[in-house]
Amino acid sequence: MQETKHFLFLTDLLGRKVIDSSTGKTIGRVSEVIATPKEVYPEINRLVVKRSWWRGSVDINWPDILSFDLPVKILQTKNNILNPAGPPSGNGSDIHIKENFLDKQIVDVSGCKVVRV
C-alpha cells in the first residue's frame, strides 16, 4: 500500500491542537515544523509541540501522527511518543521552517529583495 502524501502550508499546521489518541487529551499546539529538503518540496520530519509554559515543548515524529483532516484542525498521535524538544537532530540538513522562513525577506542570488514571507 502506497503512503498518502499531502501538500500542506506552514500556516495549516502552526497553532493546531495535537491530541493524544489514547486519552483524548490535548498535548499542546504545533509551534514549529522541521523538514528535510527534497527534490521539489521539503518533507516534514517532525513537529515541535508547545505545551504549557512549565512543561516545555516536545518533538513528535511525523510518522507518529495518526490522522488529520484538511483543513487541519486537530492532529492525533500514537501513544507514548513524547520526546522533550531538543537540538536539531538527523543528518544536519533539517530545516526549522517557521524559524528560518516565516516573517523573513527572501532574497535572490543577485541580492535583490524578492518577497517577504
N, C-alpha and C positions, 0 to 999 in steps of 0.2 A: 504494500500500500504506500503510495507516494505522500509525502508530507505536504500539507497545505501551506502555501506562502501567502502572506498578506502584505500589502503596501500600506504602511502607517506613517502618518506625520507625527513629529515630535509632540505637537500640541494635542494629538489624540490620546497620548499616554500621560503627560505631565499632570499631576494633581488627581489622577484617578485613584479610586479606592482599590486596595488589594485585600481580598477576603481569604481566610483560611477555610478550605473546603470541608475540613473535618468538624470544625466548631461553628462555622458561620460568622465568626467574629472578624472585625476589621483589624488587619495587621498594621496598616498605615496607608500612606499615599505615595505614589510614584514621584520622586524628586529628581531622578537622573536616569538617563538611558545610556548604556555602554554598548558600543557596537564595534565590529571588526570590518575594516574596509574590504569590499569585494569588487568584482569587475565593474559592475554598474552602480549598484546601490549597497550601502553598508548593511550588514546582517546583525540584528540585535543579539547580544550575548547574555546580558543580564540587566536587571533593573535595580536601582537603589531606591529603597522604600523608607521614607521618613516616618518614624514612629513618634510618640510623644517626646518632648524635649529631654526628659530624663532617661529615656530608654535608647536614644540614639537612632541610627539608621541600620538597615540590614540589606544585604545583597540577596537577590533572588535570581537564579539562573533562568534564562528564557525557557528551556525545556521543562522547567518545573511549573510553568503557567499552564493550568489545565484548560481554561476556556476564557473567552471574552467575546462580547458582541460588538458589532460595528453599528453605530459609533460606539467606541469604548466607553463604558460607564463603570464597570467593575471587572477586575481580573481575579480569577480564582486560582489558588495554588494547591500543590500537594502538601501532605502532612510533613511537619518537622523539617522544613527546608531552609530555615532562617539561619543565615550566617552573618555575623557582625560585618558591617561595611568596612572595608579596609583599603589599603593602597591598591592601585591598579594591578591586576594580575594578567596572566595569559602570556602571549608571545611578544608583548611590548608594542603591538600595533593597535591595541584597543583605543577607541576614541570615546571620550565623555562628551556626548553630543550637546547637551544643554550648556555645559561649562565652556565648550570651545566654539559654539556657533550661535547660540541664542543671544540676541541683542548685540551682535558684533557687526563690524563692517567687513564685507568680503571684498578683497582686492585682487585684480587680475595680475598676471606676471609682469605687466608693464608698469605696475604701480598706480594704475587708475582705479579710483573708487568705483565699484560696480553697483552694490546694493547693500542695504542694512537689513540683516536678518532678524 
